[in-house]
Amino acid sequence: MINFIPLTFFGLIALVGGAFFVHGFLNRQKIFQSFRAFSQSLQGEAGRDHVAAYPWMRGKWKDRDLRIFFHTSENHTVSVLNLVIDLEIRTPRKFVLLQKEGFRKPKPDQLQKLEEEVGPLLGEMGIPFDVRSPEGEATREILASPGIRKTLSELTGYNQILVWDGRLMASRQFDGVDEVTPERLEQAVSLLERLSIPLEMEEKVAVS
């Protein structure tokens, strides 16, 4: 159960450059059909809050709760549509990864809110993301894992990755209906699972 997800996870999506790619009912219908097919394979369900809304889906990825949905935010004068994958993860760690290339730095007032909610910038970590966390040293140690670093190198298309309160949430700008076929969704979730497993293993090693 999600106790707290930093509000800035969604607020910061508005700072990512880009434009609204998908328009119209027909594209949303295609997305809904893909979500429904993928969710059925996971004994889950897909839905829409209303006929004009972008779809969502939920199900079980192996033994993990999974949700996939869209988040729309305003970036100055344009709308940015982001695809968000939310996967259960079994670690108490809390950190946020922000894309280094293409991610616009927050304004001073937004930066203050960001630091209050997700912690300070940890400095250079040798990965293709800036890292923020209230658990500095523990986060540095866990992200030093070669397995985690390798998987992160394959996730550079995501503008934000958040590990918080037992959830792994990854967001990227949506580029079209071909991105959400059942096959592409399966590949994306598999990649995030590859990140969750070593994070959990590192946590077990630290505890032992």
ABEGO torsion letter per residue (X at the ends): XBABBBAAAAAAAAABBEBBABBEAAAAAAAAAAAAAAAAAAGBBBBBABAABBBBBBBBBEABBBBBBBBBBBBEABBBBBBBBBBBBBBABBBBBBBABGBBBBBAAAAAAAAAAAEBBAEBAGBABBBBBABAAAAAAAAABAAAAAAAAAAAABABBBBBGGBBBBBBBBAEAAAABAAAAAAAAAAAAAAAAAAAAAAAAAAX
